Amino acid sequence: MTIEPPAPGEPRRPHGPRDPGDAWVVAPTGEKYWGRFGAAGLLALDPERGVLLQHRVSWSHFGGTWALPGGARHEGESARDGALRESAEEAGVPVDAVRARFESVLDLGIWSYSTLVADVTTPFEPVISDPESVALEWVAVDRVTDLPLHPGFAAAWPALRAALGSRPAIVVDVANVMGSVPDGWWKDRAGAATRLVTKLSRLAEQGVDADLLGLSATRWFPRVVAVLEGQSRAAEPVAPALEVRRAPGEGDDEIVEAVRGLVGAFDPVVVVTGDRELAARVEALGATVRGARWALDQLG
């Protein structure tokens, strides 16, 4: 491959200094891909209005088609951060108005494109904030294919749409997972719980490989619920990315109630526990069960 800077006078990103990532990657066969460090886009899904699409200006790559707000990633920038930054720059998407659900990556070896699918949690109106858009519109999921789509988005849309039916949640039996590692947790249950739940928060933030959840796409950002019981309820975890529930009584009963509230709205619902009786109770509600090692292997 070769790296080719934008042509002199090209109107892409005309204002301000150009980032090193703003360049073409040219394959040996001649195909050109925008973004020296790859590219990323945001598929924002509003439950009432559908998905946010961008009508691309005529001079852009595959101009006149519809696609996602997005663009070249900066050097060292994660795909998730790149998608959120680009959608804010191109469509005025407030970062705190969406919640990441999953990421799907097309990796061509020489170049990659990451689609971040995120649920709109606070309704907003998109704003054309750079010259790359003719229009920004909310389009019903069933109407997306009625539009002339960018070829890359058209190829990705069937799999993305199918994945929209999944919304995973993970409920962690903290006492059981904590007790599976003989690291002296019994000397300070609250401290051990704090450490474990803080790690679970990082997992919720960084996401879970799709294969581990039995789902398509590449990486998912599930809702994570950590249930504390007994002395562990005194834990003080730094856990902004997950929900911490402190059981007033038996932890198993709290886990069952958590699952009961999630099943139906989330799918799949995964309970992490090695307790066979609890496993049977939550499976009867429609959840699936993974052992403590499943979580510990991801926490490092």
Secondary structure by P-SEA (a helix, b strand, c coil): ccccccccccccccccccccccbbbbcccccccccccbbbbbbbbbccccbbbbbcccccccccccccccccccccccaaaaaaaaaaaccccccccccccbbbbbccccbbbbbbbbbbcbbbbbbbccccccccccccccccccccccaaaaaaaaaaaaaccbbbbbbbaaaaaaacccccccccaaaaaaaaaaaaaaaaaaccccccccccccccccbbbbbbcccccccccccccbbbbbbcccaaaaaaaaaaacccccccbbbbcccaaaaaaaaaabbbbbcaaaaaaaac
